[in-house]
């Protein structure tokens, strides 16, 4: 009996010990990453892929699974047995769509000078010289179609000799093209602009290519901003996402429907912005996801068609999580993927009648069940202009309010990106809190999910109200007895990195240390070297040489971190990617050089082969360890 009690005691002790394990960089890089691949032809089976980081090989291992869409046991299968319905095959089965690179222009020296094949020069006479992490080499993504049974990849180019991309670069895929229901036309997305016009505009359009006449029609010509993600309903109505303002990549994103020759904006009068959408099975409604109050939720809007009634937007879900994607509607349920700050993506079903979720996969439950979880709290802080600002507060596992904790102010990038219940593998709040830090993550000015006005308020005001929002958030938390106000740090990437550089010059000794990743240090050289000029034109207000433009001059002087460098007096870790063409290398190098010459304790992490993100597993682990090493040394 005593022996049995001892065994039970040891088992329980072991369970408790496992439950008290805290998230570490190594554990974070054991988390499996789920990607939905699609459904089979009759929609009864769902296929998904699990990617697991392989640290030794510095890449990812993949496994493939299938499961009933109604839920049940998932079965591992070989990659060749993934049999998803191919959206790129015409509805009548006649043709198949595909895309590939086509050489259109001679830009490389070896192309211009055929006798100098070993030259590695690029020759440009206009802009659009590089994008994201790739230099323009004269090749373009083009869309082709071929007979379904044809084995070769020759096909018919629907954009012959056109120096434009479909899919869009850098992130476009086959969501940029679809078949018409009658299989007679192809609809595709492209930004048919060249050079300076391409670099300064967001004007993508939806084009209709007729297979019989070989002619192309621009069906969204009247809209000068983004037109993306075309999708047909079961009734043959075409919907897509639309932003109105040319040059504004973060404008309100609406759902537009073309039906019987009439265009209708279904979300025009709704004070929000759409992430993604899916037609319902009847063709009478559209489901969509959108940020709201620091989360991403499910919504539905009706399509009135010819009826004289206004579209009505209805929020379907609510809770402390993000709906990352909508997969399919089946038997009065929606299949979705869902995340929160403590859990990576899993597949759930959402019952449309009782508005409840059922978890269908448990990919990482064994790992998460062994980890003591941080607590995520929602807090509201009054800003300097009297608004209520949502602030996420992430508390360390086994939080003890009688103790004092070092605290990190997290500055989100974008600057118009939602700070919601996402799960990041780099800026992971679960990991930060598990190292003993309180994380303060404000939904400051510029973020979607709090109305269009709040979202738009940051443009041309980078160093204005948003900086007050940051300081309001950290000052409010610093009043709590469990926050060690003598051990505060500010950390962030991209616009968050800019925020760190800017706060370093105005923080009035609030912070003890800073970490900036790929941050904008000098708005003038940023304008001179970034690749998407439409972004800086919109957010800065124009060029730095336009002395009559008051808003632009404010961006390049008052709101420029470099002008406040003489007030820097705090240790700083600076991280920079060598292939980051969005916030190019001179930003990080200039900041580090200035800090060193000022005699400020500083360190530079330079990743020569990484872009605006850190993607390779071993680099990511170095990033995490250096991040926490710096905090340990300076905070």
C-alpha positions in Angstrom: 0.0 0.0 0.0 2.8 2.4 1.0 4.7 1.5 -2.2 1.6 2.3 -4.3 1.2 5.6 -2.5 4.8 6.4 -3.1 4.4 5.7 -6.8 1.3 7.8 -7.0 3.1 10.6 -5.2 6.0 10.5 -7.6 3.7 10.5 -10.6 1.8 13.5 -9.2 5.1 15.3 -8.4 6.4 14.6 -11.9 3.1 16.0 -13.3 3.4 19.2 -11.3 7.0 19.6 -12.3 6.1 19.3 -15.9 3.2 21.7 -15.5 5.6 24.3 -14.0 8.0 24.2 -17.1 8.2 27.6 -18.6 8.4 28.5 -22.3 12.0 28.8 -23.6 13.4 29.7 -27.0 14.1 26.0 -27.6 10.6 25.0 -26.6 9.1 27.7 -28.8 11.0 26.3 -31.7 9.4 22.9 -31.1 5.9 24.3 -31.7 4.4 22.7 -34.8 3.0 25.1 -37.3 -0.3 24.2 -39.0 -1.2 25.1 -42.5 -4.5 24.2 -44.1 -4.0 22.8 -47.6 -7.6 22.5 -48.7 -10.5 20.1 -49.2 -11.1 17.1 -51.4 -13.4 17.3 -54.4 -16.6 16.6 -52.5 -15.7 18.7 -49.5 -15.8 15.9 -47.0 -12.1 15.7 -46.1 -9.7 18.4 -45.0 -6.0 18.2 -45.6 -3.4 20.1 -43.6 0.4 20.3 -43.2 2.4 20.4 -40.0 5.8 22.0 -40.2 8.3 21.4 -37.3 11.6 23.4 -37.1 14.6 21.3 -37.8 17.3 23.2 -35.9 20.2 20.9 -36.9 19.4 21.3 -40.7 18.2 24.9 -40.3 15.0 24.2 -42.1 11.5 22.7 -41.5 10.2 19.1 -41.6 6.7 18.5 -42.9 4.1 16.0 -42.2 0.7 15.7 -43.9 -2.7 14.8 -42.5 -6.3 14.3 -43.5 -9.4 14.5 -41.3 -13.2 14.6 -41.8 -14.5 18.2 -42.0 -17.0 17.2 -39.3 -14.1 16.5 -36.9 -12.7 13.2 -35.8 -9.4 11.4 -35.9 -6.7 12.9 -38.2 -4.6 10.4 -40.2 -1.0 11.0 -41.3 -0.6 10.5 -45.0 2.2 10.7 -47.6 2.5 14.0 -49.4 1.5 12.4 -52.7 -1.8 11.4 -51.1 -2.9 15.0 -50.4 -5.8 15.2 -52.9 -7.2 18.7 -52.6 -9.7 20.1 -55.0 -7.7 22.1 -57.6 -9.2 25.6 -57.9 -7.0 26.2 -60.9 -8.8 23.7 -63.0 -11.7 25.2 -65.0 -15.2 24.2 -63.7 -15.8 22.3 -67.0 -12.5 20.5 -66.6 -11.0 21.8 -69.9 -8.1 24.0 -68.8 -5.7 24.5 -65.9 -4.2 27.8 -64.7 -0.6 28.1 -63.5 2.0 30.8 -63.2 5.7 31.0 -63.7 8.5 33.6 -64.2 9.0 35.0 -67.7 12.0 37.1 -68.8 10.6 40.3 -70.3 13.4 43.0 -69.9 17.2 42.9 -70.2 18.5 44.4 -66.9 21.4 42.1 -66.0 24.7 43.0 -67.7 25.0 39.4 -69.0 21.6 39.9 -70.8 22.5 43.3 -72.3 26.1 42.3 -73.2 25.9 38.7 -74.4 29.7 38.4 -74.7 30.1 39.3 -71.0 28.3 36.4 -69.4 30.2 36.6 -66.1 29.3 40.2 -65.4 27.1 40.7 -62.3 25.9 44.2 -62.9 22.3 45.5 -62.9 21.4 48.4 -65.2 18.4 50.6 -64.4 16.9 53.7 -66.0 13.8 53.9 -63.8 12.5 52.9 -60.4 11.1 49.6 -59.2 14.6 48.4 -58.8 14.0 46.0 -55.9 11.1 44.8 -53.8 11.0 43.3 -50.3 14.2 41.2 -50.5 14.8 40.7 -54.2 16.3 43.0 -56.9 14.4 43.4 -60.2 16.2 41.2 -62.8 13.8 41.6 -65.7 11.6 38.6 -64.9 7.9 38.8 -64.1 5.3 36.4 -62.7 2.9 35.6 -65.6 -0.3 33.7 -65.7 -0.8 30.8 -68.2 -3.5 28.3 -69.1 -3.1 24.9 -70.8 -5.2 21.9 -71.6 -5.8 19.9 -68.4 -4.4 16.7 -69.8 -1.3 18.4 -71.2 1.8 17.3 -69.4 4.2 20.1 -70.5 4.3 23.6 -68.8 4.3 25.6 -72.0 0.7 26.9 -72.0 -0.7 30.2 -73.2 0.6 33.4 -71.6 -2.4 35.7 -71.0 -0.1 38.7 -70.5 2.4 38.2 -73.4 5.3 40.7 -73.3 3.7 42.7 -70.5 6.2 43.8 -67.8 3.7 43.3 -65.0 3.2 40.7 -62.3 0.5 38.1 -61.7 0.6 36.9 -59.0 1.6 40.1 -57.3 5.1 40.3 -55.7 6.3 39.9 -53.1 3.6 37.8 -51.4 1.0 37.0 -54.1 -0.1 33.4 -54.8 -2.9 31.6 -56.7 -5.4 33.6 -54.7 -4.7 36.3 -57.3 -6.5 34.4 -60.1 -9.7 32.4 -60.6 -11.9 30.9 -63.3 -15.3 32.3 -64.2 -18.2 29.9 -63.4 -18.7 29.2 -67.1 -15.0 28.5 -67.7 -14.9 31.1 -70.5 -12.9 33.7 -68.7 -10.0 34.1 -66.2 -10.1 36.8 -63.6 -6.8 38.0 -62.2 -5.1 40.7 -60.1 -2.3 42.9 -61.4 -0.7 46.3 -60.9 -0.2 47.3 -64.5 2.2 50.2 -63.9 5.9 50.6 -64.6 8.8 52.3 -63.0 8.1 55.3 -60.8 4.4 54.7 -61.2 4.7 51.2 -59.9 6.8 52.3 -56.9 4.4 55.1 -55.9 1.0 53.5 -56.4 -1.1 50.8 -54.9 -3.5 50.7 -57.9 -4.0 47.0 -58.5 -7.0 46.0 -60.5 -9.2 42.9 -61.3 -8.8 42.0 -65.0 -11.1 39.7 -67.0 -9.4 37.7 -69.8 -11.7 36.1 -72.4 -10.4 32.8 -73.7 -12.3 33.0 -77.1 -11.4 36.6 -78.0 -8.0 36.7 -76.2 -9.0 40.2 -75.0 -8.6 41.7 -71.5 -11.0 44.0 -69.7 -10.3 46.0 -66.5 -13.4 45.5 -64.3 -12.2 47.8 -61.5 -10.8 50.6 -63.5 -12.7 53.3 -61.6 -11.0 52.4 -58.3 -7.5 53.8 -57.8 -6.4 51.8 -54.7 -6.0 48.1 -54.1 -8.4 45.6 -55.7 -7.6 42.0 -54.6 -8.9 38.5 -53.8 -11.6 37.9 -56.4 -14.1 35.1 -55.5 -17.4 34.0 -57.2 -20.5 33.0 -55.3 -22.6 29.9 -56.0 -24.9 32.4 -57.9 -22.2 33.8 -60.1 -21.7 37.1 -58.3 -18.1 38.3 -58.1 -16.7 39.7 -54.8 -13.3 41.2 -54.1 -11.6 43.4 -51.5 -11.1 47.0 -52.3 -9.3 50.0 -50.8 -10.2 53.4 -52.3 -7.1 55.6 -51.8 -4.2 55.2 -54.2 -0.9 54.9 -52.2 -2.5 54.0 -48.9 -1.8 50.3 -48.2 -3.7 50.5 -44.9 -6.9 52.2 -46.1 -10.3 50.8 -45.1 -10.6 47.4 -46.8 -14.2 46.8 -48.1 -16.1 44.0 -49.7 -17.3 44.9 -53.2 -19.7 42.7 -55.2 -20.4 42.8 -58.9 -23.7 41.2 -59.8 -25.8 41.7 -62.9 -23.6 44.5 -64.0 -24.0 46.4 -60.7 -21.2 47.1 -58.2 -22.2 47.3 -54.5 -19.9 48.0 -51.5 -21.3 45.8 -48.8 -19.2 47.3 -45.9 -19.1 50.9 -46.9 -21.1 52.1 -43.9 -19.5 49.8 -41.4 -16.7 51.3 -39.2 -14.1 48.7 -39.7 -11.7 47.0 -42.2 -11.9 43.5 -43.6 -9.0 41.0 -43.4 -10.4 38.1 -45.5 -13.8 36.7 -46.7 -15.7 33.6 -47.8 -19.0 33.4 -49.7 -21.7 31.3 -47.9 -23.1 28.3 -49.7 -26.3 30.1 -50.8 -24.5 33.1 -52.3 -26.7 35.4 -50.2 -24.2 36.2 -47.5 -20.4 36.7 -47.1 -18.5 35.6 -44.0 -15.4 37.7 -43.2 -12.8 38.3 -40.5 -11.9 41.7 -39.2 -9.9 43.2 -36.2 -12.1 44.4 -33.4 -11.0 45.6 -29.9 -7.6 43.9 -29.9 -8.9 40.6 -31.4 -9.9 39.3 -34.9 -13.4 38.0 -35.1 -16.0 36.4 -37.5 -18.5 38.6 -39.2 -21.3 38.2 -41.7 -22.8 40.6 -44.2 -25.8 40.0 -46.5 -25.7 40.6 -50.3 -29.0 42.2 -51.1 -28.6 41.9 -54.9 -31.5 43.7 -56.6 -33.4 44.0 -53.4 -33.8 47.6 -52.1 -32.4 46.9 -48.7 -29.1 48.0 -47.2 -26.4 45.5 -46.4 -26.1 44.7 -42.6 -22.9 43.7 -40.9 -23.2 41.3 -38.0 -20.5 40.1 -35.6 -20.8 36.4 -35.1 -18.0 35.6 -32.6 -16.4 37.2 -29.6 -13.7 36.2 -27.2 -10.0 36.6 -26.4 -8.7 35.0 -29.6 -8.0 35.7 -33.3 -9.8 34.0 -36.1 -6.8 33.6 -38.4 -8.7 32.2 -41.4 -12.0 30.8 -42.6 -11.7 27.5 -44.3 -15.2 26.3 -45.4 -18.9 26.4 -44.5 -20.3 22.9 -43.9 -23.5 21.7 -42.3 -24.3 25.0 -40.7 -20.8 25.3 -39.3 -17.7 27.2 -40.3 -14.2 25.6 -40.2 -11.7 28.2 -39.1 -8.2 28.4 -37.7 -7.8 30.2 -34.3 -4.9 31.5 -32.2 -4.3 33.4 -29.0 -1.2 34.8 -27.4 -0.6 31.5 -25.6 -1.5 29.1 -28.4 -0.4 28.6 -32.1 -3.0 28.0 -34.8 -5.5 25.1 -34.4 -8.6 24.1 -36.4 -12.0 24.8 -34.9 -15.6 24.4 -36.0 -17.9 27.3 -35.3 -21.6 26.5 -34.9 -23.6 29.2 -36.7 -26.8 28.5 -34.7 -25.5 28.6 -31.1 -22.3 30.6 -31.9 -20.0 28.1 -30.1 -16.6 26.7 -31.0 -15.4 23.1 -31.0 -11.7 22.4 -31.2 -10.9 19.8 -33.9 -7.1 19.6 -33.7 -4.8 19.5 -30.7 -1.4 19.8 -32.5 0.6 21.3 -29.7 -1.5 20.4 -26.6 1.0 18.0 -25.2 3.7 20.7 -25.2 1.4 23.4 -23.9 0.0 21.2 -21.1 3.5 20.9 -19.8 4.0 24.7 -19.7 2.9 27.2 -17.0 0.9 29.7 -18.9 1.2 33.5 -18.7 -2.0 35.3 -17.9 -3.3 37.8 -20.6 -5.3 40.7 -19.3 -7.3 43.4 -21.1 -6.9 46.9 -19.7 -8.1 50.3 -20.7 -6.0 53.4 -20.3 -7.0 57.0 -20.7 -4.9 58.8 -23.3 -3.7 62.4 -23.2 -6.6 63.4 -25.5 -9.2 61.7 -23.3 -9.7 58.5 -25.4 -9.9 55.0 -24.0 -7.1 52.8 -25.3 -7.0 49.0 -25.0 -3.8 47.7 -23.6 -2.9 44.0 -23.4 -1.0 43.1 -20.3 0.8 39.7 -20.2 1.8 38.6 -16.8 4.5 36.0 -16.0 3.5 32.4 -15.1 2.7 32.0 -11.4 2.4 35.8 -11.2 2.7 37.1 -7.6 1.3 40.6 -7.1 3.4 41.0 -4.0 6.6 40.9 -6.1 8.0 43.5 -8.4 8.7 42.6 -12.1 10.8 44.2 -14.8 8.4 45.4 -17.5 8.6 45.6 -21.3 6.7 48.2 -23.4 6.0 46.4 -26.7 5.8 48.7 -29.8 3.9 47.1 -32.7 5.0 47.5 -36.2 2.9 48.4 -39.3 2.3 51.1 -38.2 -1.3 50.1 -39.1 -1.1 46.4 -38.1 -3.5 45.1 -35.5 -2.1 44.2 -32.1 -4.5 41.3 -31.6 -4.4 37.7 -30.2 -1.8 36.6 -32.7 0.9 34.0 -32.0 4.3 35.1 -33.1 7.5 32.9 -33.3 9.7 35.9 -32.8 7.8 38.6 -30.9 6.2 35.9 -28.7 4.6 37.4 -25.6 4.3 34.0 -24.0 8.1 33.6 -24.2 8.8 37.1 -22.9 6.5 36.7 -19.9 7.9 33.3 -19.2 11.3 34.8 -18.7 9.9 36.9 -15.8 8.9 40.1 -17.7 5.5 41.8 -17.7 4.6 42.8 -21.2 2.6 46.0 -21.9 1.2 46.0 -25.5 -0.9 49.1 -26.2 -3.4 49.3 -29.1 -2.0 52.8 -29.8 -3.2 55.2 -32.5 -2.9 53.6 -36.0 -4.2 50.2 -35.3 -7.3 48.7 -37.0 -10.1 47.3 -34.8 -11.1 50.5 -33.1 -12.8 52.4 -35.9 -11.5 53.8 -39.2 -10.6 57.2 -37.6 -8.4 55.6 -35.0 -6.7 53.5 -37.7 -6.0 56.4 -39.9 -4.8 58.8 -37.2 -1.1 57.7 -37.3 -0.4 58.7 -41.0 1.7 61.9 -41.1 1.9 61.9 -37.3 4.5 59.2 -36.5 6.0 61.2 -33.6 2.8 62.8 -32.4 -0.1 61.3 -30.5 1.1 57.8 -30.9 4.2 58.5 -28.7 1.9 60.0 -26.0 -0.2 56.8 -26.3 2.9 54.6 -25.6 3.9 56.7 -22.6 0.3 56.8 -21.3 0.3 53.0 -21.4 3.6 52.4 -19.6 3.0 55.2 -17.1 -0.4 53.7 -16.2 1.1 50.3 -15.6 4.1 51.8 -13.7 1.6 52.8 -11.0 1.0 49.2 -10.1 2.9 48.0 -7.1 4.0 44.8 -8.9 5.8 46.8 -11.7 9.4 47.8 -11.0 9.3 51.3 -12.5 13.1 51.4 -12.3 13.4 48.4 -14.6 11.4 49.4 -17.7 12.3 48.6 -21.3 10.9 49.5 -24.7 11.2 46.9 -27.6 9.8 46.7 -31.1 10.4 46.1 -34.8 9.7 48.1 -38.0 7.5 51.0 -37.0 8.0 49.6 -33.5 11.8 49.9 -34.1 11.2 53.5 -35.2 9.2 54.0 -32.0 12.1 52.7 -29.9 14.5 55.1 -31.6 12.2 58.0 -31.2 11.3 57.2 -27.5 15.1 57.0 -26.8 15.2 60.8 -27.4 12.1 61.8 -25.5 11.5 59.2 -22.7 12.9 61.4 -19.9 14.7 58.5 -18.3 11.6 56.3 -18.0 13.3 53.4 -19.7 16.5 51.6 -18.6 17.1 49.8 -22.0 15.9 49.6 -25.6 15.7 47.0 -28.3 15.0 48.1 -31.9 14.7 45.6 -34.9 14.7 47.0 -38.4 13.6 50.3 -37.2 13.4 53.6 -39.2 16.2 55.8 -37.7 16.4 58.6 -40.3 13.2 59.3 -42.2 15.1 61.1 -45.0 17.4 58.2 -45.9 14.4 55.9 -45.4 12.6 57.9 -48.2 15.7 57.7 -50.3 16.2 53.9 -50.1 12.9 52.1 -49.3 11.3 50.3 -52.2 7.5 50.9 -51.7 7.5 54.7 -52.1 3.7 54.8 -51.9 4.1 53.9 -48.2 6.4 56.8 -47.2 4.5 59.2 -49.5 1.3 58.4 -47.7 2.7 58.2 -44.1 5.3 60.9 -44.3 3.2 63.2 -46.5 5.6 63.4 -49.4 9.3 63.9 -50.2 11.9 65.5 -47.9 12.9 68.1 -50.5 9.4 69.6 -50.7 10.0 72.5 -48.4 6.5 73.9 -48.9 4.8 70.7 -47.6 4.4 71.3 -43.9 3.3 67.8 -43.0 6.3 66.3 -44.9 8.8 68.6 -43.3 7.4 67.6 -39.9 8.1 64.0 -40.7 11.7 64.7 -41.8 12.5 67.0 -38.9 10.4 67.0 -35.8 9.3 63.3 -36.1 12.8 62.1 -37.3 14.6 60.1 -34.6 18.0 61.2 -35.9 17.2 64.8 -34.9 16.9 63.7 -31.2 20.1 61.7 -31.1 21.8 64.1 -28.8 19.3 63.2 -26.1 20.1 59.5 -26.3 21.5 58.3 -23.0 20.2 54.7 -22.6 21.7 51.3 -23.6 20.3 49.9 -26.9 20.4 46.6 -28.8 20.0 47.2 -32.6 19.0 44.4 -35.0 19.2 44.7 -38.8 18.5 42.4 -41.7 20.9 42.6 -44.7 18.2 41.8 -47.2 15.6 44.2 -45.7 14.7 46.6 -48.5 11.6 47.9 -46.8 13.7 49.4 -43.9 17.1 49.2 -45.5 20.5 48.5 -43.9 21.6 52.1 -43.4 18.9 52.6 -40.8 20.3 50.0 -38.3 24.0 50.7 -39.1 23.5 54.5 -38.7 21.8 54.0 -35.4 24.5 51.7 -34.1 27.3 53.9 -35.2 25.7 56.9 -33.6 25.2 55.1 -30.3 28.8 53.9 -30.3 30.3 57.3 -31.0 28.1 58.8 -28.3 29.6 56.3 -25.8 26.2 54.6 -25.2 26.3 50.9 -24.3 25.1 49.3 -27.5 25.2 46.1 -29.5 24.5 45.3 -33.2 22.9 42.0 -34.4 23.4 41.9 -38.2 21.6 39.1 -40.2 23.1 39.3 -43.7 20.7 36.8 -45.3 17.5 37.8 -43.5 14.9 40.3 -44.7 12.5 42.4 -42.7 11.8 39.2 -40.7 13.9 36.4 -39.2 13.0 33.2 -40.9 15.8 30.6 -40.5 15.5 28.5 -37.3 19.1 28.9 -36.1 19.1 32.6 -36.7 15.8 32.8 -34.8 17.3 31.0 -31.8 20.3 33.4 -31.9 17.8 36.3 -32.0 15.9 35.0 -29.0 19.0 34.3 -26.9 20.6 37.7 -27.7 17.3 39.4 -27.0 17.1 38.0 -23.5 20.8 38.2 -22.8 20.6 42.0 -23.5 17.7 42.4 -21.2 19.5 40.4 -18.5 22.6 42.6 -18.8 20.8 46.0 -19.0 17.5 45.6 -17.2 
